[in-house]
Amino acid sequence: MKSWWPSKRARAANDARLTAGAAPAAGGAERLLSRLEWTVIRRLDGLLQGNYRTLMRGTGLDLADLREYQLHDDVRHIDWNVTARLQTPHVRVFTEDREMAAWFVLDLSRSVDFGSGVKAKREISAGFVGVLARLLTRHGNRVGALVYGNDLEAVIPPRSGRRHVLHLLHSMERRAVEGKATQGMTRLADLLKSAAALMPRRSTVFVVSDFLSEPGWEKPLAQLTQRHEVVAVRLFDPLELELPDLGLVPLRDAETGEQLWVDTHDPGFRKRFARIAAEREDALRTALSKAGVDALELSTDDDLAAAILRFADLRKRRVRAGNAPQPKAVAA
């Protein structure tokens, strides 16, 4: 595992290089972030102002006010002294500390290279990370990342600023270009265990993956939610759910490299494929719900801005309903 904790001199040199735009390797990240700022973030500006608090909540404990208890309030916030004096239940209202760290736990194994249309799952992942990281760092929050390919390959510590977002996107780009082919199935459980060990303070954690992995990741994900606020960002392609009639075609498992020929002209085969895919979808959503995480489903043909707005609206409604998690999967 490579841990990226650059010195002040290294960061200064990197900042100068990014400012000058001299490094061709970072050009893809710069172009991607610029495009996202023009096509997605500008659309979200203003629309998310009322929802920003629901995207990432802090852990501040500053007492702001007292008010009467309402049905959706957390009973742990009841002020029993005031309640006894006034003979009416009252709760403490706290001011949120919105400056906290967000982590992206990034599954960049070979299965995310798949895409049946214009974009692959890897591009959707980079777009989501770029938009969320830029939105959060512009408000003073810090973002970091864990990059997984064959194993946990890099740890990018939380920092803020546009240059840091570029650094994060460039690390994803470099993994796609320079990374070695994965060997065997993705071990998402190992990545989640590493995340729990490397994040000492409570954070908002975005697990960005297609969740095509060896079994056993459910328990580490549930354990991660005991300390952190976790959001599962599930990547998928429509072709993974239903096959069109294309005749005899070769299919290759991106994780293991295994290849076989299938006859998609056979309606019985297409029906069985759709049934198995639907069963896998149900099992995945059930696992995420049991783990107690909110879930955002991103397809390769989704509108990213619309997906983020819908997700922010879900979390806003959940916060209004109370602090107890009621996870749902949101398909954009």
C-alpha positions as CSV (number, residue, x, y, z in Angstrom):
1,M,0.0,0.0,0.0
2,K,1.2,3.4,-0.9
3,S,0.3,6.2,1.5
4,W,0.4,9.8,0.1
5,W,1.3,12.2,2.9
6,P,3.3,14.8,0.9
7,S,5.6,17.2,2.6
8,K,5.1,21.0,2.5
9,R,7.8,21.3,-0.2
10,A,6.2,18.5,-2.3
11,R,2.7,20.1,-2.0
12,A,4.1,23.5,-3.0
13,A,5.8,22.0,-6.0
14,N,2.6,20.2,-6.9
15,D,0.5,23.3,-6.5
16,A,2.9,25.2,-8.8
17,R,2.8,22.5,-11.4
18,L,-1.0,22.4,-11.4
19,T,-1.3,26.2,-11.6
20,A,1.0,26.3,-14.6
21,G,-0.8,23.4,-16.2
22,A,2.6,22.0,-17.2
23,A,2.2,18.4,-16.4
24,P,0.5,16.5,-19.2
25,A,-0.4,13.6,-16.9
26,A,-2.7,15.9,-14.9
27,G,-4.4,17.4,-18.0
28,G,-7.1,14.8,-18.0
29,A,-8.0,15.6,-14.4
30,E,-8.0,19.3,-15.1
31,R,-10.2,18.9,-18.2
32,L,-12.6,16.7,-16.3
33,L,-12.9,19.1,-13.3
34,S,-13.4,22.1,-15.6
35,R,-16.1,20.3,-17.6
36,L,-17.8,19.3,-14.4
37,E,-17.7,22.8,-13.0
38,W,-19.4,24.1,-16.2
39,T,-21.9,21.4,-16.9
40,V,-22.8,20.0,-13.4
41,I,-21.7,22.2,-10.5
42,R,-23.1,25.4,-12.1
43,R,-26.5,23.7,-12.3
44,L,-26.2,22.7,-8.7
45,D,-25.2,26.1,-7.5
46,G,-28.1,27.8,-5.7
47,L,-30.2,24.6,-5.9
48,L,-28.2,22.9,-3.2
49,Q,-28.0,25.9,-0.8
50,G,-30.9,24.7,1.2
51,N,-29.9,21.0,1.0
52,Y,-26.1,21.4,1.6
53,R,-26.6,20.6,5.3
54,T,-28.3,17.3,4.4
55,L,-25.4,16.2,2.3
56,M,-22.8,16.2,5.1
57,R,-23.6,16.7,8.8
58,G,-21.1,17.7,11.4
59,T,-20.6,16.6,15.0
60,G,-20.8,19.9,16.8
61,L,-22.3,20.0,20.3
62,D,-22.8,23.7,20.8
63,L,-26.2,24.3,22.5
64,A,-28.2,26.7,20.3
65,D,-31.8,26.6,21.7
66,L,-34.5,24.8,23.6
67,R,-37.9,24.0,22.2
68,E,-40.9,21.7,22.8
69,Y,-40.5,18.0,22.0
70,Q,-42.0,17.0,18.6
71,L,-42.8,13.5,17.5
72,H,-39.8,13.1,15.2
73,D,-37.2,14.3,17.8
74,D,-34.4,12.1,19.2
75,V,-35.4,11.3,22.8
76,R,-31.7,11.5,23.7
77,H,-31.8,15.3,23.3
78,I,-34.6,15.8,25.9
79,D,-33.6,18.3,28.6
80,W,-35.1,16.6,31.7
81,N,-34.4,19.6,34.0
82,V,-36.4,22.0,31.8
83,T,-39.0,19.3,31.2
84,A,-39.5,18.9,34.9
85,R,-39.8,22.6,35.5
86,L,-42.3,23.3,32.7
87,Q,-44.1,20.0,32.9
88,T,-43.8,19.8,29.1
89,P,-41.0,17.8,27.2
90,H,-38.3,20.0,25.8
91,V,-35.3,19.1,23.6
92,R,-31.9,20.7,23.2
93,V,-31.2,22.1,19.7
94,F,-27.5,22.0,18.7
95,T,-25.5,24.0,16.2
96,E,-23.8,21.7,13.6
97,D,-20.1,21.8,13.0
98,R,-20.2,21.6,9.2
99,E,-16.4,21.5,8.8
100,M,-15.6,17.8,9.0
101,A,-13.8,15.3,6.8
102,A,-15.4,13.3,4.0
103,W,-13.8,10.2,2.6
104,F,-14.3,8.5,-0.7
105,V,-13.7,4.7,-0.5
106,L,-13.0,4.0,-4.2
107,D,-13.3,0.6,-5.8
108,L,-11.3,1.0,-9.1
109,S,-11.1,-2.7,-9.9
110,R,-11.4,-3.9,-13.5
111,S,-15.2,-4.4,-13.4
112,V,-15.7,-0.6,-13.2
113,D,-14.2,-0.3,-16.7
114,F,-17.4,-1.7,-18.2
115,G,-19.8,0.5,-20.0
116,S,-22.2,-0.4,-22.8
117,G,-22.8,3.2,-23.9
118,V,-20.8,6.4,-24.1
119,K,-19.6,6.2,-20.5
120,A,-18.1,3.5,-18.4
121,K,-18.7,3.0,-14.7
122,R,-15.3,4.4,-14.0
123,E,-16.2,7.7,-15.7
124,I,-19.4,7.9,-13.6
125,S,-17.3,7.3,-10.5
126,A,-14.9,10.1,-11.4
127,G,-17.7,12.5,-12.2
128,F,-19.4,11.8,-8.9
129,V,-16.2,12.2,-6.9
130,G,-15.3,15.4,-8.7
131,V,-18.6,17.0,-8.1
132,L,-19.0,16.1,-4.5
133,A,-15.4,16.8,-3.6
134,R,-15.6,20.2,-5.3
135,L,-18.9,21.1,-3.6
136,L,-17.6,20.1,-0.2
137,T,-14.2,21.7,-0.4
138,R,-15.7,25.0,-1.5
139,H,-17.5,25.2,1.8
140,G,-14.3,24.6,3.8
141,N,-14.6,20.8,4.3
142,R,-11.8,18.4,3.7
143,V,-12.0,15.3,1.5
144,G,-9.7,12.3,1.3
145,A,-9.8,9.0,-0.5
146,L,-8.8,5.3,-0.3
147,V,-7.9,3.9,-3.7
148,Y,-8.4,0.2,-4.3
149,G,-7.3,-1.7,-7.4
150,N,-5.7,-5.1,-6.7
151,D,-5.4,-4.1,-3.0
152,L,-5.5,-0.8,-1.1
153,E,-3.0,1.0,-3.3
154,A,-3.1,4.6,-2.0
155,V,-4.4,6.7,0.9
156,I,-5.0,10.4,0.1
157,P,-5.3,12.3,3.3
158,P,-8.2,14.8,3.7
159,R,-7.5,18.3,2.6
160,S,-9.5,21.1,1.0
161,G,-9.1,23.3,-2.1
162,R,-9.5,22.8,-5.9
163,R,-5.9,21.6,-6.3
164,H,-6.5,18.8,-3.8
165,V,-9.6,17.8,-5.8
166,L,-7.4,17.7,-8.9
167,H,-4.9,15.5,-7.1
168,L,-7.7,13.1,-6.1
169,L,-9.0,12.9,-9.7
170,H,-5.5,12.5,-11.1
171,S,-4.9,9.5,-8.8
172,M,-8.1,7.9,-10.1
173,E,-6.9,8.6,-13.7
174,R,-3.5,7.2,-13.0
175,R,-4.9,4.0,-11.6
176,A,-6.9,3.5,-14.8
177,V,-3.8,4.1,-17.0
178,E,-1.0,2.6,-15.0
179,G,-2.7,0.1,-12.7
180,K,-2.0,-3.6,-13.1
181,A,-4.8,-5.9,-14.1
182,T,-6.6,-7.2,-11.1
183,Q,-6.1,-10.8,-10.1
184,G,-9.3,-12.6,-9.1
185,M,-12.5,-11.1,-7.6
186,T,-12.6,-7.8,-5.8
187,R,-12.2,-8.1,-2.0
188,L,-14.4,-5.3,-0.9
189,A,-14.4,-6.5,2.7
190,D,-10.6,-5.9,2.9
191,L,-11.1,-2.3,1.6
192,L,-13.9,-1.6,4.2
193,K,-11.8,-3.0,7.0
194,S,-8.9,-0.8,6.0
195,A,-11.2,2.2,5.8
196,A,-12.3,1.6,9.4
197,A,-8.7,1.4,10.6
198,L,-7.5,4.5,8.8
199,M,-10.3,6.9,9.8
200,P,-9.9,7.7,13.5
201,R,-12.4,10.6,13.6
202,R,-16.1,10.5,12.7
203,S,-16.5,11.3,9.0
204,T,-18.9,11.1,6.1
205,V,-17.8,8.1,4.0
206,F,-18.9,7.6,0.4
207,V,-18.3,3.9,-0.6
208,V,-18.2,4.2,-4.4
209,S,-18.3,0.7,-6.0
210,D,-20.3,-1.6,-8.3
211,F,-20.3,-4.1,-5.4
212,L,-19.2,-6.9,-7.7
213,S,-17.1,-8.6,-5.0
214,E,-16.3,-11.7,-3.1
215,P,-19.0,-12.2,-0.4
216,G,-18.5,-11.1,3.2
217,W,-18.4,-7.3,2.8
218,E,-21.7,-6.8,4.5
219,K,-20.4,-7.1,8.1
220,P,-17.4,-4.7,7.6
221,L,-19.8,-2.2,6.0
222,A,-22.1,-2.4,9.0
223,Q,-19.2,-2.0,11.4
224,L,-18.1,1.1,9.5
225,T,-21.5,2.7,10.1
226,Q,-21.0,2.4,13.9
227,R,-18.5,5.3,13.8
228,H,-19.2,7.0,10.5
229,E,-22.0,8.3,8.4
230,V,-21.8,6.0,5.4
231,V,-23.3,6.4,1.9
232,A,-23.1,3.6,-0.6
233,V,-22.8,4.9,-4.1
234,R,-23.5,1.9,-6.3
235,L,-22.4,2.0,-10.0
236,F,-24.1,-0.1,-12.6
237,D,-24.7,-0.3,-16.3
238,P,-28.2,-1.2,-17.8
239,L,-26.6,-4.0,-19.8
240,E,-25.8,-5.7,-16.5
241,L,-29.5,-6.0,-15.8
242,E,-30.9,-7.1,-19.1
243,L,-29.4,-8.4,-22.3
244,P,-30.6,-7.3,-25.8
245,D,-30.9,-9.7,-28.7
246,L,-27.4,-9.5,-30.2
247,G,-27.0,-13.1,-31.4
248,L,-24.0,-15.1,-30.5
249,V,-21.6,-12.9,-28.5
250,P,-18.5,-13.4,-26.3
251,L,-18.8,-12.3,-22.6
252,R,-15.8,-11.9,-20.4
253,D,-15.7,-11.6,-16.7
254,A,-13.7,-8.4,-16.0
255,E,-12.7,-9.6,-12.5
256,T,-11.4,-13.0,-13.4
257,G,-10.8,-12.8,-17.1
258,E,-13.0,-15.9,-17.8
259,Q,-14.6,-15.7,-21.2
260,L,-17.5,-17.7,-22.7
261,W,-19.8,-17.5,-25.7
262,V,-23.6,-17.0,-25.2
263,D,-26.5,-17.0,-27.5
264,T,-28.5,-13.8,-26.7
265,H,-30.9,-14.7,-29.5
266,D,-32.3,-17.3,-27.2
267,P,-35.3,-15.7,-25.3
268,G,-35.0,-18.3,-22.5
269,F,-31.4,-17.4,-21.8
270,R,-32.3,-13.6,-21.8
271,K,-35.1,-14.3,-19.4
272,R,-32.9,-16.4,-17.0
273,F,-30.2,-13.6,-17.2
274,A,-32.8,-10.9,-16.2
275,R,-34.2,-13.1,-13.4
276,I,-30.7,-13.7,-11.9
277,A,-29.8,-10.0,-12.3
278,A,-33.1,-9.0,-10.5
279,E,-32.3,-11.5,-7.7
280,R,-28.8,-10.0,-7.3
281,E,-30.3,-6.5,-7.2
282,D,-32.7,-7.4,-4.5
283,A,-30.0,-9.1,-2.4
284,L,-27.7,-6.1,-2.7
285,R,-30.4,-3.6,-1.7
286,T,-31.4,-5.8,1.2
287,A,-27.7,-6.0,2.4
288,L,-27.2,-2.2,2.2
289,S,-30.5,-1.7,4.1
290,K,-29.4,-4.1,6.8
291,A,-26.1,-2.4,7.1
292,G,-27.9,0.9,7.8
293,V,-26.6,3.0,5.0
294,D,-28.2,5.4,2.6
295,A,-27.7,4.2,-1.0
296,L,-27.4,6.2,-4.3
297,E,-27.6,4.1,-7.5
298,L,-25.8,5.7,-10.4
299,S,-26.2,4.2,-13.9
300,T,-23.8,4.9,-16.8
301,D,-26.7,6.7,-18.6
302,D,-27.8,8.9,-15.6
303,D,-27.8,12.7,-15.4
304,L,-25.4,13.3,-12.5
305,A,-26.8,16.6,-11.4
306,A,-30.3,15.2,-11.2
307,A,-29.1,12.2,-9.2
308,I,-27.3,14.4,-6.6
309,L,-30.4,16.6,-6.3
310,R,-32.6,13.6,-5.7
311,F,-30.2,12.2,-3.2
312,A,-30.0,15.5,-1.3
313,D,-33.8,15.7,-1.2
314,L,-34.0,12.2,0.2
315,R,-31.5,13.0,3.0
316,K,-33.3,16.3,3.7
317,R,-36.6,14.5,4.2
318,R,-34.9,11.8,6.3
319,V,-33.4,14.5,8.6
320,R,-36.8,16.1,9.0
321,A,-38.3,12.8,9.9
322,G,-35.8,12.3,12.7
323,N,-32.2,11.3,13.3
324,A,-32.7,7.6,13.3
325,P,-31.4,6.2,9.9
326,Q,-34.1,4.9,7.5
327,P,-31.9,3.9,4.5
328,K,-33.4,3.7,1.1
329,A,-31.9,3.1,-2.3
330,V,-32.2,6.0,-4.7
331,A,-32.1,5.2,-8.4
332,A,-31.4,8.3,-10.5
